Amino acid sequence: MQDVGHAQWVFTVPKMLRVYFLHHRELLGALSLAAYQTVKELMAAAVEEKGFRPGVVSVVQTFADQANFHPHVHALVSRGGWTASGGWIPVPSVDEGAAEKLFRRGAGPLHDALPGEPLPASLHARLARDRLPAQARA
């Protein structure tokens, strides 16, 4: 086994979406998958490698310090990843802002899995605004 560096990443859900996870716990697995996809996409873009696979171990936690409902993902992430041929490529750091934007883009569509519960129009508008690049909003 290779000796590789690692870091802890924490992925949080915006307050306005937490109630959906409270009533649809089956979405928590998809939340973990959205976190993995965020790591994979961000790191693959950093190294410009198509078959790049980072190492990730994640767990969904549904409470905070005061035992209030606060779904989020804790992930132990390798500081690099493996190519399709098995070679190791280090990725010493990533842009936290880009990671947050990618995760929100990945976690936002989880609402599509909600059976018969459309999100309020104001929330749809905010999610759409958050997904647009800054220059497109101007």
Sequence and secondary structure as in RCSB ss.txt:
>XXXX:A:sequence
MQDVGHAQWVFTVPKMLRVYFLHHRELLGALSLAAYQTVKELMAAAVEEKGFRPGVVSVVQTFADQANFHPHVHA
LVSRGGWTASGGWIPVPSVDEGAAEKLFRRGAGPLHDALPGEPLPASLHARLARDRLPAQARA
>XXXX:A:secstr
     EEEEEEE  HHHHHHHHH GGGHHHHHHHHHHHHHHHHHHHHT TT EEEEEEEEEEE TTS EEEEEEE
EEEEEEE TTS EEE     HHHHHHHHHHHHGGGGGGSTT    HHHHHHHHHHHS HHHH 
